[in-house]
Amino acid sequence: MSTLPESPGAQPRPPVLVLGATGDLGSAVARRLRADGTPAILHGYSRTTELAYLADETGAAARVAADLTTDDGVGALGETLAGFDMLSGLINCTGVNPSPDRVTEIATSEWQAALDLNLTSVWRTASLALPKLRGARSGAIVLVSSVFGIRTPSRRAAYGASKHALTGLAQAIAQEEEGIVRANVVAPGPMWSESSRQVFVKHARKEGVTVDQYISYRAARIPGHRFVTADAVAKVCVFLTSDGAGAINGQCIVADGGEY
């Protein structure tokens, strides 16, 4: 792997842990950290080849492939973190967007899967990282939610409920850590990518419209009629781990381009 440049005499910043680094947003976060000269520990799960390439491209301090909904996966992450004295940040970009079903149509297994990844694993990994973040005396946690975690429309109950809960988790951490570790939530609007298009296909099918009609409907609600980019949201996430965001704690920051 390549190494990050260091200024002569500069104290190296502890790494930022990026969970879900192989997704559209997670990979943008990893590249943004690299551009800022901040080391990163990258996590992924099933896309191990992409994780290896991204770690090499960004000069990651370490990488770990693990299913964070399992004890073994959380244990593997813990083993990786044991090699580091401190973390300066945790940015959790993991998440699953279940099938867009009505409340009465949601399968119990799908409801549970959404809670397991979108909420329970987020709590477990934050708990795991907190001792390392406290060591930095100015650590920061960023949990990626969604605009549906602020106001949930129909057919998004499992996703919305799991994302709503992240704000409560972040606020509790912010109060408990008393400024030693900050915790905030970022709620992106739709980010344009091929993977998001696949999600739109499912939603359009459930709504009984074409995917182009669904995309046009969502884009029409955003000033400029265009979706935000993963890089734009990544900049918000990375900023919230910086000293410049020291006054921001226990908040939910909407990054949707002004969607209404």
N, C-alpha and C positions, 0 to 999 in steps of 0.2 A: 504493500500500500504506500501511497505517497504520504509525505508528512506535511503538516501545516507550518507555514512560516511563523517565526517568532521574532519579535523586536528585541534587539540587544538589551539585556537587563530586565526585560518585561517578565512579570510573574504570569506563568501560563494560567489561563482560565480553566477551571475544572470542566469536564465535558457535560454536554446536554444529552440526556437520554431521549431518543426519539422512538416512540412505539408506533408500529404501523408504518414503517419507513418505506415500504415498497408500494404503497398506494399513491395516487396522484398528489395528494396534499403532503403526505409524509416524505416523499422523495423531493418535493419542492422545498420542504423545511430543511432537509439534509443539505441540499445544495445552497440554500440561503445561509445556513450556519457556516458552511465551507467558505462562502464568499466573504463572510464577516470575520473569518479567522478563528472560529470557535470549534473546538473538537467535539465530536459526537459519538455516542454509542448507538448503533442502529439495530432495531428489532424488526423482524418480519416473521412470517409463518410459512405459508405454503410456497411462496415464490422465492425459493432459496437462491436460484441462479441470479435473479434480478437483485437480490440483497447483496450477494457477493460483488457484483459489478458496481452497485451503488457505493458500497463500502470502499472499494478500490478507487472509484472516481473522486470521492469526497475526502479520502484520507482518513476514514473513520478510525477512532481509537479502538473500537471493538465492534463486533457484530454478533447477534444471537438470533437463531431461528427457534421459535417456541410458540406453542399454542397456549395463550395466556388464560384460557378458560379451564385449564387443567392444573392440578397440583404439580405435575412434572414440569409443565411449561413455566410456571411461576418460579419453581425451584431452579430451573436452568437460567432464568433471568437473574435470580439471586446469586448464583455462582459467578455469572459474568460481572455483576456489580461488586462482588467481593474483591475484585482486582483493582478497585478504585477507592481512594480515601474519601473523595467528595464528588458531588454533582453540583453544577451551577443551575441546572434546569431539568425539567421533565416536560416533554410535549407529547401528549397522548393523542395520536391520530387514528387509533383503531376504531372499528365500528362495522356494523352490518345493518343493511337497510332491508328489512323483511318484505315479503310480498304485500302489496297494498290491499289488504282485506278489511272488511268491516269487522267491528268488534266481535260480533257473533260468529264470524267465519274464521277467526284466527285459531290455528291449531295450537294446542298447549305446547307442543315441542318447539314451534316457531316463536311463540311468546317467550319461552324460557331461554331459547338460544339468543334472542335479542337482549334479554336482561343479563345473561351470562357474559357476553362480550362487551356490550355497550355500557354496562354499569358495574357488575360485580368485579370483572377483571380490572376495571379502572380503579376501583377502590383498593383492590389487592395490590396492584402495582404501585399506586401512590403510597400506600402504607409501607411497601418495601423500599421505596426510594427516599422516604422522608428522613431517615437518619443520615443518609449521605448528603441530602440537601441542607440539613441543619448545620452540618460541618462547614459549609461554605458561608454561613451566617447571612447570606443574601440570596438564598435559593428561590426558585420560582417554579410553580406548576402551572401548566396550561392544558386544559381539557377541551378537546374539540367536540362541540355539540352540533347544533343545527338551528336554523330559524324555526324548524318544527319542534325544537325543544323550548321554544318561547310561546308559540301559538301553533297548536297541532290541528291540521285539517282532518276531514274524514278519511278513512282508510289508512291512517298512519298511527294507529293507537300504540302498537308495540314499539315502533321507532320513537314516536313522540314521548311516550311515558319514560322510556329508558334515557332519552336525552334531557328531558326536563330535570331528571334527578341529578344530573351532573352539576347544575348550579347550586343545589343544596349541598352537595358534597364539597364543592370548592369553597362555599361560604363557611362551612364548618371547619375546614382546614385553615382558612384564613384567620378565623377567630382563635382556634386552638394554638396556632403557631405564633401568634402575637407579634407578627412582623418579621420573625426570623426567616420564615418561608412564606412567600406570597402564593396565592392560588386564584386563578381566574379561568373563565370559560370564554372560548371564542365560538360564536354561532354563525357559521357561513351560510350564505344562500347557495343556490345551485352554482356549481363550478363546472364550466364546460370542459368535457373530456370525452373520450370514447367510452370509458366506463360509466360516466354519468348518462350518456346517451342510452346505454343498455338499461339503466334504471328507468329512464323516461319511457322506454319501450313498454316495460311492465306496467307503469302507471297509466300510460295512454290506453293500453288494452283494457285495463279495469274501468277506465272512464268512458270507454266506447268511442274514442276518437283516434285519429292517426297520430303517429309520433310527431310529425311535423306540426300538426295542430296543437299538440300539447306543449311542444317546445316554444311555439309562437306565443301561446297563452302565457307561459311563465316569463318569457323574455319581455313581453309587452308591459309587464309590471315593474320593470327595472328602467330607471332613467338611462337613456342611450340605447335601450333595447338590446343589451348584451350582458351575458353572464360574467361574473367575476372569474378571475383566473386563479389557479392553485398558487401561483407565485405571489399574487397579491395577498391572498389569505396567509400564506407562509410568512410574509413580512410582518403581518400583525402578530402572529404566534411568536416569532423570534423576538420582536420588539418587547413583548410582555415578559420575556426572560431577562431583559437587559436592565442595567441600572437606571436607564432613562424612564422606565416604567415603575420606579420605586413607589410612587404614590397610588398605583392602581392595584387594588387588592379586594378579593371577594366579589368581583364584577363579572357580568356577562357582556362581552363586546360583540355586537352584531357586525358582520362583515358580508353584506349582501348587495353592495352597490346601490342601496337605496330602494330595494324592492318594497312595494306596498300592496 
